[in-house]
C-alpha cells in the first residue's frame, strides 16, 4: 500500500531529525505538510466540497491554521498560562523560596541511609514547583548536592538521584496531563487521580530501589564514586531575589485553588473549574503582593511582564509541538493508514494489551534515543482515542503509561538535557551517570506498564 510506505518513510525521516536534535515541532509540521500534500495528489480530500480554500494545495496550509486554532482554543491556552506563571514565579524568587523551605528539614535528618530515598521523593515533590527537569536539576545541584556531599554521600549517588527527580508526579498543572485529559475527554482532576494511582506507588517503590541500587554501586565502585570538584559552579547563587517566607506559597497557589474549587464543587452545584481562570487569579494575587511589598506598581509590573514572555515560551516549546503532532496525526488519518493498522490489531483477542505494549515500547525507545520522549507523546496523543476505540479499551490505558514512560526514559538517555547538565556539573561522563539511573528507570517503566494494565479502566 503506497500510503503506508509514504507514512513509514516520512516517519523515519522525522524520527531521525528529532533524534539528531532538530526542533521537533518544526520537523513534525514539515513532515505533516509533506504527507498532506501527498494525500492531496493521491486523491484524498482534506475538506468536503465548499469548505476548503477552493485550491487543494492551499488546503494543506488551511489544515495547519485550523490545527493551531483548535489547540490554542482548548488545552494550548492553559499550557501557555502555566508556562507564564512558572516563569513569573521564578523571576520574583518565589520558586527558589519554596525549594529552600522544602530542603531545610533535610538538615535535621541524622540517618545517612534515609537521605537517598528522601532526596528522590522530595525532588519529585519539588517538580510541582519547578516542572522543568533540567531547571530543577540545576537548582538541586546547587542546593542539595553540597549538602549530600557534606554528610558523606558519594558524588555519583547524589547526582544519580538528582537526575531522576522530575519524573512522574501527578499534577493538574502539568502540560502533558492537560493535553491528555483534554484529548481523552477526562476532567483534569479525574485524570490526575488515575495518574496518582499509578505514579505514587511507582515513586514509593523507586525510592526504595534507589537506596539499594545506589548503595550497591557505591560498594562496587569504592573511591571512584566520589568526585572532587575544583570550581565553584555548584555553590548556591546569590542572584535570586530575597523574598519573604510567604512567597513560598505563590508557586502552589493555582494548585491550591484547583483543589479548593474541586472540593467546593462537591457541595455546591454549578461551580466549574477552569485552570486558566484560576491561574490568572493567582497571577493577579501575586502581582498585588509584589506591588505592596515593593510599594510601587511601576516596579512590580516590570517583573509581571515575564508572565507574557513565559506564555510565548509555552507556545513555542509545547503548543507548537502539539500542533505538529496533531497535524501529523491528521495527515496519517487522511491517508487511511490508521484504519488499516487498527483493522489488523482489533482482530486479536488481546488487542488492548498489545496496543498498550506497542505504544509504551515505542515511547521508551524514542525517549532513550532522543532524550525527550514527550515529543512522541504529543505527536500521537490525537490518534489515541480512535485507536483505543478500535482496540476496545479506554484511551487512558494507552496514554497514561506512554506519558509516564516518556518522562522516565529521558533519565537513561545520554543526550537528555538533564543527564548532560548533572554529569557535566560533577565532571563525569554521561555513561557513568546512566549506570546510576538505569536500573531504577527500567524498574519504573516496568511498574508503570504493569500497574496501568491492572489498575486503569478498560
N, C-alpha and C positions, 0 to 999 in steps of 0.2 A: 504493500500500500504506500503510494507516494507521499501522502500526508504524514504518515508515521515516520517515514525516513527523514522528511524535512524537519519534523519536530525533534527527532533524536540528534540530527546534525546541528541544528541551531542550539539545542540544549547543551550539547557537548562543547560548542564554541563559547557559549555564555558561561558555563561552569569553568572552563579553562581560564577565561579572562578574570573571573571573580577570584579564583584561586591565586592568580598572578597579581592580586591586589588592585585591579582596576575598580573604579567606582561601581558597586553592584547595581545601584539604581539606574544609572545611565546605561550600563550594559544590558540590563533586563529590558529597559524601554526600547533600545535599539533592536534587540532580539525579537521583541514582541512586534515592533513595526515591520520587521522583515517577514515574520510569519503571517501577519495580517495582509501584507502586500501579496505574498504567495497565495493566501487564501482567496483573495480577490481574483487573481489570474486563473485559479483553479475552478472558479465559478461558484465559490461560497459567498453568498451575500452577507454584508456586515449589517445592513439595515433593510427593513422592509421598504417597499416602494413608497416614495414620498416622504420618508423620514430622515434620509441622509442629506448630503450636500448636493446630490444630483450627479456627482462625479466620483466614481468608485475609489480612485486613488486618494482623493481628498477625504473620503470616509475613514480611511486609516487614521488620519490625524484627528478626525472628529471623535473617534473612539478614545484617543488619548485625552482629549478635552473632557469627554463625558466621564472617564475614569477618575481624572483629577477632581472634578466637581463632586462626584459620588463619594470619594474618600474624604475630602475636606468637610463635606456636609454631614458625615457620620463620625467615624472614630478619629479621623485625621485632625479635626479641630481640638479634640480632647488631648491628643498626643502633643500638639503644639503648645497648648496652655500648660501642660505638665512640664514640658521642657523649659518653658519660660519661667515658671515658678521655681523650678530647681536652680536655674541659673541665677535668679534674683536672690534666693536663699544663700547661695554660695558667695555671691558678691558682698552681701551685707554681713557675712560671718556667722549666720545662723547655723548652717550645716556644720561648720567647724566646732561651734559651741556644743551642738548636740553630740557630736562624736567624742569630744573631750569629756563630757559628762558620762557617756557610756563606758569610756575607758577607765575613768578614775577608780571605780570599785575594784578593778583588777589589781591595783597596787596593794590591796589589803589581803589578797589571796596568798597563803603561805605554802600551799601544796603545789610543788612544781608539776606534778603529774596532771593536775586539773587544768593547767594553763592551755594545753593543746586543744582539748575539746571546747573549752570555754571561748578561746580566741576564735575558733571556727564558727561557733554558734553566734557569738557576739558580732563577728564580721558580717555574717549573713543578715543579722538584725539591722546593722548599720546600712545595709543596702536599701532599706526603706527610705533612708535619708539621702544617701548618695547612690543613685541607681546605676551609674556607670561603673563597670567592673574595673576599668583602668584607673579612673579617678579615685575610686575607693582604695585601690591598691597603693596609689601614691600617698594618700593620707595615712593609711595604716603602716606603710613602710616608714613614714616619718614619725609617727606617734608610738605605735606598738612595737615595731622591730627593736628599737633600742631598749625598751622595757624587757622584752623577751630575752634579749642577749644578756641583759644585766642580771637576770635570775638564773642564767646558765643554760638556757635552751639553745640548741645548736642553730647556726645560721640557716642551714637548709631546711630544718624543721619549721622554723618561723616563716621563712619565705614560702615553703610549700603550702602551709596552712593559709597564709595571707592571699596567695594566688587563687585560692578556692573559695574566698569569702562571698563574692557576689554571684550567687548561683540561682537558687530556685525558691526564694522567699515568696509566699503568697501575698499579693498586694493589689488592691484595685487601682493603684496609681501606676502600675507597670504598663508600658506601651503595648507589650505583647499580650497581656491579659485583656486590655481594652479592645484590641483588634480581634482577638479570638472570640470574646464574648459577643461583640457586635456581629461578627460574621456568622456565628453559630446560633444567633438569636437567643442568647442567655442574658439574664440580668447579671450585671457585673459582680454583685456580691454572691450570687449563686455559683457563678463560675469560679470565683476565688475560693469559695467553700470547698468545691470539688478539688481545686488545686491544693488546698491545705491538707485534704485527706491523703494526698499522695506525697506532697513535699515535706510536711512536718515529720512524719515517720522516717522518711528518707534522710532528712537532715540530722535527726537524732541518732540514727544508726551510723551515719557517716562521721559524726563527732567521735563515736567510739572507735570506728575504723581508723580515723586519723591518728588517734592516740597509739594504737597498736602498730600501725604501719610506720609512722614516723619514729617510734621507739625502736622498731626492728631495724630501720635504715640507719639510725644513729649507731646502734651496736655494730652493724656490719661495716660502716664507713669509718668509725672511730674519729680521729682528729680531723679527717678530711671533711667532716660535716660542719666544721667550724671555719668561718671565713673572716679574715681580718680586713677591715675596710679602712683605707688610708684617708679618704676625703671626708668632707662634712656633708655630703649630699643627702644623708638620711636624718639630719638634725631637723627638728621641728621648725618650720618657718615662722618668723615673727611678722610676716607681711599681712596675715589675717587680721581683720579689724577686731578690736577689743569691744565686746558687746556684753550687755547684762545677761545674767543667768537665764531669765525667762525667754530669751531669744531661742533657746534650745527647743521650745515647743512649736515654733513657727514652721519648721520644715514638715512637721507631722500634722499641722492644722487641717489641711484638706482631708487627710485620712480620718482624723477625729470627727470632722463634720460629716463625712460619708457614713461613718458608723452611727453617729448620733441621729442622722436623718433616717437611716435604715431601721434603727430601733423605734424611732417615733412613728414610722410607717406601719409598724405592727399594731400600734394602739390607736392611731388616727388615720382614717381613710382619706384618700385624696392627696396625700403627700408623696411626691415623686422625687427621686434622687437624680440630680444632674451634675456630673463630675465637673463639667466646665463651669457651671454657676458656682458651685461650692469652692472651687479653686480660685475663681475670680474674687469671691468674697474674702477668702484667705489673703489674697494679694492686697486688697484694699485695707484689710485689718493690719497687715504688716506695714503698709505704706503710712497709715495713720500713726502706728507705733514709732516708725522711723522719724516721722515729722515731729512728733512730740519730743523724742529723745534728742534730736538734732536742733530742735527749736527753729526749724526753717523748712518750709515745704520746698523751697527752691533747691536747697541742698539735697533733700530726700529724693526729689524727682530725678536727680542725675543717676542714682543707683537704680531707681524704679524702671528706667528705660531698658535695663537689662532684661526685664520681663519680655519685652517685644523682640529684643535681639535673640533671646532664647527660643521664642516661638518660631522665628525664622530658622534657627538651627534645627529645631524639631521637624520643620517642614522639609529641610534639605536632607537631613540624616535618616529620618524614619518614614515620613509621609510619602516622599517620592520613591522610597524603596518599596513601600506597599503599593503605590501606584504602578511601579514597574512590574511587580509580581502579579498584581491583578490584571494588568493589560496582557501580560504573558499568558496567564490562565485563560483569558478571553480568547486569545489567538488559538490556543490549543483546542479549546472547546469548539471554536468556529470551524476548525478543520475536522472535527468529528473524532479525534483520536481518543479522547477520554471515554466516549461512549463505547468505542471498540475495546478499550482496555478493560472497562468495567464489565462488559459482556463476557469477557474471558474469566474474570475474577469471581463474579457473582454466582457462577455455576458450582463453585467449590463449596463444600459443606462448612469449611472453616474460613469463609471469606473474610469475616470480621477480624479474626486474629491474624490472618495472613496479611491483610491490608495494613493493620497497625504495625506489624513487624517490618514490613517493607518500608513504610514511611519512616519509622524510627531508625532503622538501619541506615537508610539513605541520609537522614539528617546527621547521624553520628559521623558517618564517613565525610560528608561535606564539611561539617564543623571542624574536624581534625585537619582536613586539607586546607581549608580557607581561613580558619581562626575565627570565623563568625557564622555559626550555624543559623542564627536568626534570619540571615538573608534568605536562606532556603525556606524557612518557616513562613516568612512574609510573602515569598514568591508563590507558595502553593495553598495558602490558607483559604483563598476564594474558591478553590475547587473541592475542598474537603466536604462541605455539605452534600454536594452531588455524589461524590464518591462514597460517602458514608451511607447515603440513602440506597445506593445501588448494592452496597455490601450488606445492608440490613442492620446497621449499627448506628448509634448516636455519634455525631461528628466529634464530640469531645474525646472519645476513645482514641481517635487518631491525632487530634490537635494537641491535647494536653501532654502526652508523652513526647511528641515532636518538639513542643515548645520547651519543655524541661531539658530534654537531651541537647537541644541547641545551646542552652545556657551552660550545661555541664561540659559539652565536648570541647569548648574553647580552652579549657584548663589542661587538655592534653594535646594542644596544637602548638608546634614550635613557632608558628607565625602569628599567634594570637597576641594582641597588644598587651594584655595583662601579663602574659608569660614573659614577653620581652622586657617589659618595664621592671618586673620583680627580679628577673635574673640579672639584668644589667645593673640594677641598684646594688646588688651584692657582689657583682663582678664574676659571675659564673656563667657557663654556657646554658642555654635553654634546655639542653638534654638532661643536665643534672637536676634541674628543677622539675622536668617532666617525670623523672623517676619518682619524685615525692608526690606528684599529683595523680600519677597513672592508676594505681590500684584503687584509691578512694573514688576516683571518677568512674572507672569501669564498674565498680560495685554500685555506685549511684545510678548509672544508666540501667543496669540490670534491675535494680529495685524499682525504678520509675516504670519500666515496662511491665514488670510482674504486678505491681500494685495497681497500675492502670487497668490491666485486664481483669483483675479481681474486684476492685472497688468502684470502678466507674460504671455508670448506667449504660446498658446496651439498648 
